[in-house]
């Protein structure tokens, strides 16, 4: 059974990948070429029709110089790595990244 958290993570993943691609002015065709797959396959991945293999996700993270954790909305570092000024929000229950940005809307 697929949980709501899993569906939200997938939605966030595909939203972030699409947003990063568009921010860099890269077409789906160009992304597919860089990944060595067809445009149709890439489009199906980006729309969430098919799950992306880990190898593809890792290559996308490398292309955009980001982490897999960022792509899925899990980019809050452990408490001991937070600067002192950031400790106030580290475990408040709000999904925030290292910079204090709210990740509920899944935008980069």
MOQUI-V176351 format. One line per field, one symbol per residue. burial: # if it has 16 or more other C-alpha atoms within 10 Angstrom, else .. A space follows every 50 residues. Layout:
BEGIN
burial = ???
END
This chain:
BEGIN
burial = ........##########.##......#..##..#...#..##.##.#.. .#....#..##.....##.#######.....#......##....####.. ..#..##.
END
